[in-house]
Amino acid sequence: MDKPVVAAKQPIDVELDAGREYWWCACGRSSNQPFCDGSHQGTGIEPLGFQAEKNGEAWLCRCKQTKNPPYCDGSHKQVED
């Protein structure tokens, strides 16, 4: 299995709709960050499906190091250049 690629060293602010299902890119290869575009094929890394609990702003991880996927937990601060 491949390791995730750091798509960006900072999270991204997105608007989510309560009850809607989203697919968070776990591999870091998607060109539609932070969401999956199918680029994980062959990596052994699968996207994470999740349902938004409420309408509004959410900070989603793009460094792929979070311990609380898909949400940012500040792990990007430890990612080296």
N, CA, C and O atoms as a Maestro MAE file, in Angstrom:
{
 s_m_m2io_version
 :::
 2.0.0
}

f_m_ct {
 s_m_title
 :::
 protein
 m_atom[324] {
  # First column is atom index #
  i_m_mmod_type
  r_m_x_coord
  r_m_y_coord
  r_m_z_coord
  i_m_residue_number
  s_m_chain_name
  s_m_pdb_residue_name
  s_m_pdb_atom_name
  i_m_atomic_number
  :::
  1 25 0.844 -1.191 0.000 1 A "MET " " N  " 7
  2 3 0.000 0.000 0.000 1 A "MET " " CA " 6
  3 2 0.880 1.241 0.000 1 A "MET " " C  " 6
  4 15 1.862 1.324 0.737 1 A "MET " " O  " 8
  5 25 0.513 2.200 -0.836 2 A "ASP " " N  " 7
  6 3 1.222 3.474 -0.902 2 A "ASP " " CA " 6
  7 2 0.924 4.317 0.334 2 A "ASP " " C  " 6
  8 15 -0.046 4.070 1.051 2 A "ASP " " O  " 8
  9 25 1.775 5.315 0.572 3 A "LYS " " N  " 7
  10 3 1.533 6.293 1.627 3 A "LYS " " CA " 6
  11 2 0.758 7.464 1.027 3 A "LYS " " C  " 6
  12 15 0.887 7.753 -0.163 3 A "LYS " " O  " 8
  13 25 -0.050 8.139 1.854 4 A "PRO " " N  " 7
  14 3 -0.750 9.320 1.343 4 A "PRO " " CA " 6
  15 2 0.231 10.428 0.973 4 A "PRO " " C  " 6
  16 15 1.290 10.572 1.586 4 A "PRO " " O  " 8
  17 25 -0.136 11.192 -0.024 5 A "VAL " " N  " 7
  18 3 0.624 12.353 -0.462 5 A "VAL " " CA " 6
  19 2 0.069 13.572 0.269 5 A "VAL " " C  " 6
  20 15 -1.144 13.696 0.436 5 A "VAL " " O  " 8
  21 25 0.933 14.456 0.698 6 A "VAL " " N  " 7
  22 3 0.488 15.706 1.316 6 A "VAL " " CA " 6
  23 2 -0.020 16.614 0.192 6 A "VAL " " C  " 6
  24 15 0.764 17.131 -0.604 6 A "VAL " " O  " 8
  25 25 -1.325 16.796 0.138 7 A "ALA " " N  " 7
  26 3 -1.922 17.625 -0.911 7 A "ALA " " CA " 6
  27 2 -1.664 19.104 -0.654 7 A "ALA " " C  " 6
  28 15 -1.469 19.880 -1.589 7 A "ALA " " O  " 8
  29 25 -1.666 19.487 0.614 8 A "ALA " " N  " 7
  30 3 -1.380 20.865 1.036 8 A "ALA " " CA " 6
  31 2 -1.078 20.825 2.522 8 A "ALA " " C  " 6
  32 15 -1.529 19.930 3.236 8 A "ALA " " O  " 8
  33 25 -0.313 21.799 2.979 9 A "LYS " " N  " 7
  34 3 0.077 21.822 4.384 9 A "LYS " " CA " 6
  35 2 -0.894 22.595 5.268 9 A "LYS " " C  " 6
  36 15 -0.636 22.786 6.457 9 A "LYS " " O  " 8
  37 25 -2.002 23.036 4.696 10 A "GLN " " N  " 7
  38 3 -3.010 23.686 5.501 10 A "GLN " " CA " 6
  39 2 -4.387 23.115 5.146 10 A "GLN " " C  " 6
  40 15 -4.603 22.656 4.024 10 A "GLN " " O  " 8
  41 25 -5.319 23.146 6.112 11 A "PRO " " N  " 7
  42 3 -6.667 22.640 5.842 11 A "PRO " " CA " 6
  43 2 -7.405 23.569 4.889 11 A "PRO " " C  " 6
  44 15 -6.938 24.661 4.567 11 A "PRO " " O  " 8
  45 25 -8.550 23.115 4.454 12 A "ILE " " N  " 7
  46 3 -9.380 23.931 3.565 12 A "ILE " " CA " 6
  47 2 -10.752 24.113 4.191 12 A "ILE " " C  " 6
  48 15 -11.327 23.179 4.748 12 A "ILE " " O  " 8
  49 25 -11.261 25.321 4.090 13 A "ASP " " N  " 7
  50 3 -12.568 25.687 4.612 13 A "ASP " " CA " 6
  51 2 -13.612 25.374 3.544 13 A "ASP " " C  " 6
  52 15 -13.556 25.917 2.441 13 A "ASP " " O  " 8
  53 25 -14.564 24.502 3.870 14 A "VAL " " N  " 7
  54 3 -15.619 24.134 2.916 14 A "VAL " " CA " 6
  55 2 -16.980 24.311 3.569 14 A "VAL " " C  " 6
  56 15 -17.100 24.295 4.794 14 A "VAL " " O  " 8
  57 25 -17.992 24.478 2.750 15 A "GLU " " N  " 7
  58 3 -19.386 24.533 3.206 15 A "GLU " " CA " 6
  59 2 -20.000 23.158 2.966 15 A "GLU " " C  " 6
  60 15 -19.969 22.639 1.850 15 A "GLU " " O  " 8
  61 25 -20.558 22.574 4.025 16 A "LEU " " N  " 7
  62 3 -21.177 21.259 3.933 16 A "LEU " " CA " 6
  63 2 -22.679 21.379 4.161 16 A "LEU " " C  " 6
  64 15 -23.147 22.287 4.849 16 A "LEU " " O  " 8
  65 25 -23.429 20.445 3.571 17 A "ASP " " N  " 7
  66 3 -24.877 20.386 3.730 17 A "ASP " " CA " 6
  67 2 -25.232 19.211 4.628 17 A "ASP " " C  " 6
  68 15 -24.824 18.081 4.357 17 A "ASP " " O  " 8
  69 25 -25.980 19.459 5.687 18 A "ALA " " N  " 7
  70 3 -26.373 18.422 6.641 18 A "ALA " " CA " 6
  71 2 -27.043 17.249 5.928 18 A "ALA " " C  " 6
  72 15 -27.918 17.439 5.083 18 A "ALA " " O  " 8
  73 25 -26.622 16.045 6.280 19 A "GLY " " N  " 7
  74 3 -27.212 14.838 5.726 19 A "GLY " " CA " 6
  75 2 -26.642 14.407 4.390 19 A "GLY " " C  " 6
  76 15 -26.877 13.278 3.959 19 A "GLY " " O  " 8
  77 25 -25.908 15.264 3.733 20 A "ARG " " N  " 7
  78 3 -25.326 14.920 2.429 20 A "ARG " " CA " 6
  79 2 -24.081 14.063 2.640 20 A "ARG " " C  " 6
  80 15 -23.313 14.280 3.576 20 A "ARG " " O  " 8
  81 25 -23.895 13.079 1.747 21 A "GLU " " N  " 7
  82 3 -22.714 12.230 1.823 21 A "GLU " " CA " 6
  83 2 -21.596 12.830 0.968 21 A "GLU " " C  " 6
  84 15 -21.821 13.284 -0.154 21 A "GLU " " O  " 8
  85 25 -20.402 12.818 1.526 22 A "TYR " " N  " 7
  86 3 -19.207 13.317 0.856 22 A "TYR " " CA " 6
  87 2 -18.150 12.218 0.880 22 A "TYR " " C  " 6
  88 15 -18.197 11.321 1.722 22 A "TYR " " O  " 8
  89 25 -17.202 12.292 -0.041 23 A "TRP " " N  " 7
  90 3 -16.076 11.357 -0.088 23 A "TRP " " CA " 6
  91 2 -14.788 12.156 0.014 23 A "TRP " " C  " 6
  92 15 -14.395 12.859 -0.917 23 A "TRP " " O  " 8
  93 25 -14.140 12.032 1.167 24 A "TRP " " N  " 7
  94 3 -12.892 12.745 1.457 24 A "TRP " " CA " 6
  95 2 -11.722 11.969 0.870 24 A "TRP " " C  " 6
  96 15 -11.616 10.758 1.064 24 A "TRP " " O  " 8
  97 25 -10.849 12.659 0.157 25 A "CYS " " N  " 7
  98 3 -9.654 12.058 -0.428 25 A "CYS " " CA " 6
  99 2 -8.665 11.728 0.685 25 A "CYS " " C  " 6
  100 15 -8.200 12.622 1.391 25 A "CYS " " O  " 8
  101 25 -8.345 10.448 0.841 26 A "ALA " " N  " 7
  102 3 -7.388 10.009 1.863 26 A "ALA " " CA " 6
  103 2 -5.992 9.805 1.286 26 A "ALA " " C  " 6
  104 15 -5.018 9.719 2.034 26 A "ALA " " O  " 8
  105 25 -5.887 9.726 -0.042 27 A "CYS " " N  " 7
  106 3 -4.589 9.446 -0.669 27 A "CYS " " CA " 6
  107 2 -3.786 10.710 -0.959 27 A "CYS " " C  " 6
  108 15 -2.560 10.655 -1.059 27 A "CYS " " O  " 8
  109 25 -4.466 11.847 -1.094 28 A "GLY " " N  " 7
  110 3 -3.795 13.108 -1.392 28 A "GLY " " CA " 6
  111 2 -3.567 13.363 -2.872 28 A "GLY " " C  " 6
  112 15 -2.995 14.390 -3.239 28 A "GLY " " O  " 8
  113 25 -4.001 12.451 -3.725 29 A "ARG " " N  " 7
  114 3 -3.733 12.569 -5.160 29 A "ARG " " CA " 6
  115 2 -4.848 13.261 -5.958 29 A "ARG " " C  " 6
  116 15 -4.646 13.618 -7.119 29 A "ARG " " O  " 8
  117 25 -5.998 13.449 -5.352 30 A "SER " " N  " 7
  118 3 -7.134 14.044 -6.047 30 A "SER " " CA " 6
  119 2 -6.836 15.474 -6.484 30 A "SER " " C  " 6
  120 15 -6.209 16.236 -5.748 30 A "SER " " O  " 8
  121 25 -7.284 15.831 -7.672 31 A "SER " " N  " 7
  122 3 -7.145 17.221 -8.129 31 A "SER " " CA " 6
  123 2 -8.354 18.043 -7.675 31 A "SER " " C  " 6
  124 15 -8.454 19.228 -7.991 31 A "SER " " O  " 8
  125 25 -9.262 17.418 -6.942 32 A "ASN " " N  " 7
  126 3 -10.467 18.065 -6.430 32 A "ASN " " CA " 6
  127 2 -10.431 18.113 -4.902 32 A "ASN " " C  " 6
  128 15 -11.445 17.855 -4.253 32 A "ASN " " O  " 8
  129 25 -9.273 18.440 -4.323 33 A "GLN " " N  " 7
  130 3 -9.096 18.447 -2.867 33 A "GLN " " CA " 6
  131 2 -10.116 19.341 -2.185 33 A "GLN " " C  " 6
  132 15 -10.404 20.434 -2.672 33 A "GLN " " O  " 8
  133 25 -10.662 18.896 -1.069 34 A "PRO " " N  " 7
  134 3 -10.306 17.721 -0.296 34 A "PRO " " CA " 6
  135 2 -11.128 16.486 -0.653 34 A "PRO " " C  " 6
  136 15 -11.098 15.489 0.068 34 A "PRO " " O  " 8
  137 25 -11.853 16.551 -1.752 35 A "PHE " " N  " 7
  138 3 -12.748 15.464 -2.119 35 A "PHE " " CA " 6
  139 2 -12.122 14.528 -3.155 35 A "PHE " " C  " 6
  140 15 -11.229 14.914 -3.909 35 A "PHE " " O  " 8
  141 25 -12.610 13.304 -3.167 36 A "CYS " " N  " 7
  142 3 -12.085 12.258 -4.043 36 A "CYS " " CA " 6
  143 2 -12.484 12.483 -5.498 36 A "CYS " " C  " 6
  144 15 -13.612 12.881 -5.787 36 A "CYS " " O  " 8
  145 25 -11.545 12.222 -6.412 37 A "ASP " " N  " 7
  146 3 -11.848 12.242 -7.844 37 A "ASP " " CA " 6
  147 2 -11.486 10.908 -8.502 37 A "ASP " " C  " 6
  148 15 -11.477 10.804 -9.729 37 A "ASP " " O  " 8
  149 25 -11.186 9.886 -7.688 38 A "GLY " " N  " 7
  150 3 -10.851 8.569 -8.210 38 A "GLY " " CA " 6
  151 2 -9.373 8.328 -8.413 38 A "GLY " " C  " 6
  152 15 -8.980 7.249 -8.858 38 A "GLY " " O  " 8
  153 25 -8.543 9.310 -8.096 39 A "SER " " N  " 7
  154 3 -7.096 9.190 -8.321 39 A "SER " " CA " 6
  155 2 -6.431 8.146 -7.422 39 A "SER " " C  " 6
  156 15 -5.266 7.808 -7.634 39 A "SER " " O  " 8
  157 25 -7.141 7.638 -6.436 40 A "HIS " " N  " 7
  158 3 -6.589 6.639 -5.522 40 A "HIS " " CA " 6
  159 2 -6.467 5.257 -6.159 40 A "HIS " " C  " 6
  160 15 -5.814 4.381 -5.594 40 A "HIS " " O  " 8
  161 25 -7.074 5.047 -7.309 41 A "GLN " " N  " 7
  162 3 -7.069 3.732 -7.947 41 A "GLN " " CA " 6
  163 2 -5.652 3.166 -8.032 41 A "GLN " " C  " 6
  164 15 -4.749 3.803 -8.573 41 A "GLN " " O  " 8
  165 25 -5.470 1.962 -7.490 42 A "GLY " " N  " 7
  166 3 -4.178 1.300 -7.529 42 A "GLY " " CA " 6
  167 2 -3.243 1.640 -6.381 42 A "GLY " " C  " 6
  168 15 -2.145 1.090 -6.300 42 A "GLY " " O  " 8
  169 25 -3.656 2.538 -5.491 43 A "THR " " N  " 7
  170 3 -2.777 2.938 -4.386 43 A "THR " " CA " 6
  171 2 -2.971 2.081 -3.142 43 A "THR " " C  " 6
  172 15 -2.092 2.028 -2.282 43 A "THR " " O  " 8
  173 25 -4.116 1.410 -3.042 44 A "GLY " " N  " 7
  174 3 -4.448 0.681 -1.830 44 A "GLY " " CA " 6
  175 2 -5.029 1.574 -0.750 44 A "GLY " " C  " 6
  176 15 -5.297 1.114 0.360 44 A "GLY " " O  " 8
  177 25 -5.226 2.846 -1.064 45 A "ILE " " N  " 7
  178 3 -5.816 3.806 -0.129 45 A "ILE " " CA " 6
  179 2 -7.207 4.149 -0.642 45 A "ILE " " C  " 6
  180 15 -7.380 4.526 -1.801 45 A "ILE " " O  " 8
  181 25 -8.184 4.014 0.225 46 A "GLU " " N  " 7
  182 3 -9.571 4.275 -0.162 46 A "GLU " " CA " 6
  183 2 -10.047 5.611 0.410 46 A "GLU " " C  " 6
  184 15 -9.613 6.008 1.491 46 A "GLU " " O  " 8
  185 25 -10.939 6.311 -0.307 47 A "PRO " " N  " 7
  186 3 -11.498 7.547 0.229 47 A "PRO " " CA " 6
  187 2 -12.395 7.245 1.422 47 A "PRO " " C  " 6
  188 15 -12.851 6.117 1.603 47 A "PRO " " O  " 8
  189 25 -12.635 8.251 2.215 48 A "LEU " " N  " 7
  190 3 -13.482 8.115 3.396 48 A "LEU " " CA " 6
  191 2 -14.834 8.752 3.127 48 A "LEU " " C  " 6
  192 15 -14.922 9.956 2.888 48 A "LEU " " O  " 8
  193 25 -15.880 7.952 3.166 49 A "GLY " " N  " 7
  194 3 -17.229 8.477 3.035 49 A "GLY " " CA " 6
  195 2 -17.705 9.003 4.373 49 A "GLY " " C  " 6
  196 15 -17.514 8.349 5.398 49 A "GLY " " O  " 8
  197 25 -18.319 10.174 4.379 50 A "PHE " " N  " 7
  198 3 -18.877 10.725 5.616 50 A "PHE " " CA " 6
  199 2 -20.099 11.559 5.297 50 A "PHE " " C  " 6
  200 15 -20.258 12.064 4.186 50 A "PHE " " O  " 8
  201 25 -20.956 11.693 6.292 51 A "GLN " " N  " 7
  202 3 -22.150 12.507 6.172 51 A "GLN " " CA " 6
  203 2 -22.004 13.736 7.053 51 A "GLN " " C  " 6
  204 15 -21.658 13.631 8.230 51 A "GLN " " O  " 8
  205 25 -22.270 14.894 6.479 52 A "ALA " " N  " 7
  206 3 -22.199 16.132 7.259 52 A "ALA " " CA " 6
  207 2 -23.289 16.119 8.326 52 A "ALA " " C  " 6
  208 15 -24.446 15.817 8.037 52 A "ALA " " O  " 8
  209 25 -22.914 16.446 9.550 53 A "GLU " " N  " 7
  210 3 -23.853 16.461 10.664 53 A "GLU " " CA " 6
  211 2 -24.694 17.732 10.705 53 A "GLU " " C  " 6
  212 15 -25.811 17.737 11.221 53 A "GLU " " O  " 8
  213 25 -24.131 18.820 10.146 54 A "LYS " " N  " 7
  214 3 -24.862 20.085 10.158 54 A "LYS " " CA " 6
  215 2 -24.479 20.906 8.934 54 A "LYS " " C  " 6
  216 15 -23.457 20.652 8.296 54 A "LYS " " O  " 8
  217 25 -25.304 21.883 8.619 55 A "ASN " " N  " 7
  218 3 -25.012 22.819 7.539 55 A "ASN " " CA " 6
  219 2 -23.930 23.774 7.992 55 A "ASN " " C  " 6
  220 15 -23.889 24.169 9.157 55 A "ASN " " O  " 8
  221 25 -23.055 24.146 7.074 56 A "GLY " " N  " 7
  222 3 -22.117 25.208 7.386 56 A "GLY " " CA " 6
  223 2 -20.669 24.854 7.162 56 A "GLY " " C  " 6
  224 15 -20.328 23.874 6.500 56 A "GLY " " O  " 8
  225 25 -19.831 25.690 7.741 57 A "GLU " " N  " 7
  226 3 -18.390 25.650 7.561 57 A "GLU " " CA " 6
  227 2 -17.754 24.448 8.273 57 A "GLU " " C  " 6
  228 15 -18.138 24.082 9.384 57 A "GLU " " O  " 8
  229 25 -16.768 23.850 7.593 58 A "ALA " " N  " 7
  230 3 -15.957 22.790 8.195 58 A "ALA " " CA " 6
  231 2 -14.546 22.912 7.637 58 A "ALA " " C  " 6
  232 15 -14.355 23.250 6.469 58 A "ALA " " O  " 8
  233 25 -13.573 22.635 8.475 59 A "TRP " " N  " 7
  234 3 -12.173 22.665 8.055 59 A "TRP " " CA " 6
  235 2 -11.727 21.228 7.816 59 A "TRP " " C  " 6
  236 15 -11.607 20.444 8.759 59 A "TRP " " O  " 8
  237 25 -11.480 20.883 6.551 60 A "LEU " " N  " 7
  238 3 -11.095 19.521 6.195 60 A "LEU " " CA " 6
  239 2 -9.595 19.435 5.945 60 A "LEU " " C  " 6
  240 15 -8.975 20.357 5.414 60 A "LEU " " O  " 8
  241 25 -9.040 18.311 6.339 61 A "CYS " " N  " 7
  242 3 -7.606 18.056 6.243 61 A "CYS " " CA " 6
  243 2 -7.166 17.855 4.795 61 A "CYS " " C  " 6
  244 15 -7.839 17.185 4.011 61 A "CYS " " O  " 8
  245 25 -6.025 18.450 4.460 62 A "ARG " " N  " 7
  246 3 -5.404 18.204 3.153 62 A "ARG " " CA " 6
  247 2 -3.995 17.648 3.300 62 A "ARG " " C  " 6
  248 15 -3.385 17.251 2.307 62 A "ARG " " O  " 8
  249 25 -3.460 17.612 4.533 63 A "CYS " " N  " 7
  250 3 -2.117 17.047 4.725 63 A "CYS " " CA " 6
  251 2 -2.178 15.525 4.846 63 A "CYS " " C  " 6
  252 15 -1.160 14.847 4.708 63 A "CYS " " O  " 8
  253 25 -3.375 14.991 5.105 64 A "LYS " " N  " 7
  254 3 -3.640 13.547 5.198 64 A "LYS " " CA " 6
  255 2 -2.991 12.910 6.421 64 A "LYS " " C  " 6
  256 15 -2.809 11.693 6.458 64 A "LYS " " O  " 8
  257 25 -2.639 13.719 7.424 65 A "GLN " " N  " 7
  258 3 -2.023 13.212 8.651 65 A "GLN " " CA " 6
  259 2 -2.966 13.266 9.848 65 A "GLN " " C  " 6
  260 15 -2.607 12.798 10.929 65 A "GLN " " O  " 8
  261 25 -4.155 13.822 9.683 66 A "THR " " N  " 7
  262 3 -5.091 13.996 10.798 66 A "THR " " CA " 6
  263 2 -5.442 12.665 11.465 66 A "THR " " C  " 6
  264 15 -5.510 11.625 10.809 66 A "THR " " O  " 8
  265 25 -5.656 12.717 12.749 67 A "LYS " " N  " 7
  266 3 -6.124 11.546 13.505 67 A "LYS " " CA " 6
  267 2 -7.652 11.572 13.619 67 A "LYS " " C  " 6
  268 15 -8.248 10.696 14.245 67 A "LYS " " O  " 8
  269 25 -8.280 12.588 13.009 68 A "ASN " " N  " 7
  270 3 -9.731 12.756 13.061 68 A "ASN " " CA " 6
  271 2 -10.285 12.999 11.653 68 A "ASN " " C  " 6
  272 15 -10.971 13.995 11.422 68 A "ASN " " O  " 8
  273 25 -9.989 12.091 10.710 69 A "PRO " " N  " 7
  274 3 -10.426 12.335 9.338 69 A "PRO " " CA " 6
  275 2 -11.945 12.396 9.229 69 A "PRO " " C  " 6
  276 15 -12.642 11.640 9.906 69 A "PRO " " O  " 8
  277 25 -12.458 13.272 8.398 70 A "PRO " " N  " 7
  278 3 -11.784 14.111 7.414 70 A "PRO " " CA " 6
  279 2 -11.401 15.487 7.954 70 A "PRO " " C  " 6
  280 15 -10.900 16.334 7.214 70 A "PRO " " O  " 8
  281 25 -11.637 15.701 9.240 71 A "TYR " " N  " 7
  282 3 -11.461 17.038 9.819 71 A "TYR " " CA " 6
  283 2 -10.022 17.307 10.238 71 A "TYR " " C  " 6
  284 15 -9.306 16.399 10.661 71 A "TYR " " O  " 8
  285 25 -9.615 18.547 10.115 72 A "CYS " " N  " 7
  286 3 -8.279 18.969 10.531 72 A "CYS " " CA " 6
  287 2 -8.156 18.882 12.044 72 A "CYS " " C  " 6
  288 15 -9.055 19.301 12.773 72 A "CYS " " O  " 8
  289 25 -7.038 18.337 12.513 73 A "ASP " " N  " 7
  290 3 -6.748 18.308 13.949 73 A "ASP " " CA " 6
  291 2 -5.449 19.031 14.283 73 A "ASP " " C  " 6
  292 15 -4.939 18.920 15.398 73 A "ASP " " O  " 8
  293 25 -4.915 19.771 13.312 74 A "GLY " " N  " 7
  294 3 -3.679 20.519 13.532 74 A "GLY " " CA " 6
  295 2 -2.412 19.754 13.194 74 A "GLY " " C  " 6
  296 15 -1.312 20.279 13.363 74 A "GLY " " O  " 8
  297 25 -2.547 18.515 12.715 75 A "SER " " N  " 7
  298 3 -1.374 17.697 12.387 75 A "SER " " CA " 6
  299 2 -0.487 18.328 11.323 75 A "SER " " C  " 6
  300 15 0.705 18.029 11.256 75 A "SER " " O  " 8
  301 25 -1.053 19.196 10.492 76 A "HIS " " N  " 7
  302 3 -0.267 19.834 9.430 76 A "HIS " " CA " 6
  303 2 0.884 20.661 9.990 76 A "HIS " " C  " 6
  304 15 1.854 20.936 9.284 76 A "HIS " " O  " 8
  305 25 0.780 21.054 11.242 77 A "LYS " " N  " 7
  306 3 1.855 21.850 11.863 77 A "LYS " " CA " 6
  307 2 3.125 21.029 12.046 77 A "LYS " " C  " 6
  308 15 4.207 21.588 12.226 77 A "LYS " " O  " 8
  309 25 2.997 19.700 12.000 78 A "GLN " " N  " 7
  310 3 4.152 18.799 12.174 78 A "GLN " " CA " 6
  311 2 4.706 18.298 10.851 78 A "GLN " " C  " 6
  312 15 5.720 17.600 10.838 78 A "GLN " " O  " 8
  313 25 4.063 18.639 9.733 79 A "VAL " " N  " 7
  314 3 4.505 18.183 8.403 79 A "VAL " " CA " 6
  315 2 5.729 18.968 7.981 79 A "VAL " " C  " 6
  316 15 5.721 20.199 7.980 79 A "VAL " " O  " 8
  317 25 6.775 18.253 7.624 80 A "GLU " " N  " 7
  318 3 8.022 18.922 7.203 80 A "GLU " " CA " 6
  319 2 7.906 19.422 5.778 80 A "GLU " " C  " 6
  320 15 7.115 18.910 4.986 80 A "GLU " " O  " 8
  321 25 8.716 20.442 5.459 81 A "ASP " " N  " 7
  322 3 8.747 20.993 4.104 81 A "ASP " " CA " 6
  323 2 9.364 20.011 3.134 81 A "ASP " " C  " 6
  324 15 9.474 20.306 1.944 81 A "ASP " " O  " 8
  :::
 }
 m_bond[323] {
  # First column is bond index #
  i_m_from
  i_m_to
  i_m_order
  :::
  1 1 2 1
  2 2 3 1
  3 3 4 2
  4 3 5 1
  5 5 6 1
  6 6 7 1
  7 7 8 2
  8 7 9 1
  9 9 10 1
  10 10 11 1
  11 11 12 2
  12 11 13 1
  13 13 14 1
  14 14 15 1
  15 15 16 2
  16 15 17 1
  17 17 18 1
  18 18 19 1
  19 19 20 2
  20 19 21 1
  21 21 22 1
  22 22 23 1
  23 23 24 2
  24 23 25 1
  25 25 26 1
  26 26 27 1
  27 27 28 2
  28 27 29 1
  29 29 30 1
  30 30 31 1
  31 31 32 2
  32 31 33 1
  33 33 34 1
  34 34 35 1
  35 35 36 2
  36 35 37 1
  37 37 38 1
  38 38 39 1
  39 39 40 2
  40 39 41 1
  41 41 42 1
  42 42 43 1
  43 43 44 2
  44 43 45 1
  45 45 46 1
  46 46 47 1
  47 47 48 2
  48 47 49 1
  49 49 50 1
  50 50 51 1
  51 51 52 2
  52 51 53 1
  53 53 54 1
  54 54 55 1
  55 55 56 2
  56 55 57 1
  57 57 58 1
  58 58 59 1
  59 59 60 2
  60 59 61 1
  61 61 62 1
  62 62 63 1
  63 63 64 2
  64 63 65 1
  65 65 66 1
  66 66 67 1
  67 67 68 2
  68 67 69 1
  69 69 70 1
  70 70 71 1
  71 71 72 2
  72 71 73 1
  73 73 74 1
  74 74 75 1
  75 75 76 2
  76 75 77 1
  77 77 78 1
  78 78 79 1
  79 79 80 2
  80 79 81 1
  81 81 82 1
  82 82 83 1
  83 83 84 2
  84 83 85 1
  85 85 86 1
  86 86 87 1
  87 87 88 2
  88 87 89 1
  89 89 90 1
  90 90 91 1
  91 91 92 2
  92 91 93 1
  93 93 94 1
  94 94 95 1
  95 95 96 2
  96 95 97 1
  97 97 98 1
  98 98 99 1
  99 99 100 2
  100 99 101 1
  101 101 102 1
  102 102 103 1
  103 103 104 2
  104 103 105 1
  105 105 106 1
  106 106 107 1
  107 107 108 2
  108 107 109 1
  109 109 110 1
  110 110 111 1
  111 111 112 2
  112 111 113 1
  113 113 114 1
  114 114 115 1
  115 115 116 2
  116 115 117 1
  117 117 118 1
  118 118 119 1
  119 119 120 2
  120 119 121 1
  121 121 122 1
  122 122 123 1
  123 123 124 2
  124 123 125 1
  125 125 126 1
  126 126 127 1
  127 127 128 2
  128 127 129 1
  129 129 130 1
  130 130 131 1
  131 131 132 2
  132 131 133 1
  133 133 134 1
  134 134 135 1
  135 135 136 2
  136 135 137 1
  137 137 138 1
  138 138 139 1
  139 139 140 2
  140 139 141 1
  141 141 142 1
  142 142 143 1
  143 143 144 2
  144 143 145 1
  145 145 146 1
  146 146 147 1
  147 147 148 2
  148 147 149 1
  149 149 150 1
  150 150 151 1
  151 151 152 2
  152 151 153 1
  153 153 154 1
  154 154 155 1
  155 155 156 2
  156 155 157 1
  157 157 158 1
  158 158 159 1
  159 159 160 2
  160 159 161 1
  161 161 162 1
  162 162 163 1
  163 163 164 2
  164 163 165 1
  165 165 166 1
  166 166 167 1
  167 167 168 2
  168 167 169 1
  169 169 170 1
  170 170 171 1
  171 171 172 2
  172 171 173 1
  173 173 174 1
  174 174 175 1
  175 175 176 2
  176 175 177 1
  177 177 178 1
  178 178 179 1
  179 179 180 2
  180 179 181 1
  181 181 182 1
  182 182 183 1
  183 183 184 2
  184 183 185 1
  185 185 186 1
  186 186 187 1
  187 187 188 2
  188 187 189 1
  189 189 190 1
  190 190 191 1
  191 191 192 2
  192 191 193 1
  193 193 194 1
  194 194 195 1
  195 195 196 2
  196 195 197 1
  197 197 198 1
  198 198 199 1
  199 199 200 2
  200 199 201 1
  201 201 202 1
  202 202 203 1
  203 203 204 2
  204 203 205 1
  205 205 206 1
  206 206 207 1
  207 207 208 2
  208 207 209 1
  209 209 210 1
  210 210 211 1
  211 211 212 2
  212 211 213 1
  213 213 214 1
  214 214 215 1
  215 215 216 2
  216 215 217 1
  217 217 218 1
  218 218 219 1
  219 219 220 2
  220 219 221 1
  221 221 222 1
  222 222 223 1
  223 223 224 2
  224 223 225 1
  225 225 226 1
  226 226 227 1
  227 227 228 2
  228 227 229 1
  229 229 230 1
  230 230 231 1
  231 231 232 2
  232 231 233 1
  233 233 234 1
  234 234 235 1
  235 235 236 2
  236 235 237 1
  237 237 238 1
  238 238 239 1
  239 239 240 2
  240 239 241 1
  241 241 242 1
  242 242 243 1
  243 243 244 2
  244 243 245 1
  245 245 246 1
  246 246 247 1
  247 247 248 2
  248 247 249 1
  249 249 250 1
  250 250 251 1
  251 251 252 2
  252 251 253 1
  253 253 254 1
  254 254 255 1
  255 255 256 2
  256 255 257 1
  257 257 258 1
  258 258 259 1
  259 259 260 2
  260 259 261 1
  261 261 262 1
  262 262 263 1
  263 263 264 2
  264 263 265 1
  265 265 266 1
  266 266 267 1
  267 267 268 2
  268 267 269 1
  269 269 270 1
  270 270 271 1
  271 271 272 2
  272 271 273 1
  273 273 274 1
  274 274 275 1
  275 275 276 2
  276 275 277 1
  277 277 278 1
  278 278 279 1
  279 279 280 2
  280 279 281 1
  281 281 282 1
  282 282 283 1
  283 283 284 2
  284 283 285 1
  285 285 286 1
  286 286 287 1
  287 287 288 2
  288 287 289 1
  289 289 290 1
  290 290 291 1
  291 291 292 2
  292 291 293 1
  293 293 294 1
  294 294 295 1
  295 295 296 2
  296 295 297 1
  297 297 298 1
  298 298 299 1
  299 299 300 2
  300 299 301 1
  301 301 302 1
  302 302 303 1
  303 303 304 2
  304 303 305 1
  305 305 306 1
  306 306 307 1
  307 307 308 2
  308 307 309 1
  309 309 310 1
  310 310 311 1
  311 311 312 2
  312 311 313 1
  313 313 314 1
  314 314 315 1
  315 315 316 2
  316 315 317 1
  317 317 318 1
  318 318 319 1
  319 319 320 2
  320 319 321 1
  321 321 322 1
  322 322 323 1
  323 323 324 2
  :::
 }
}
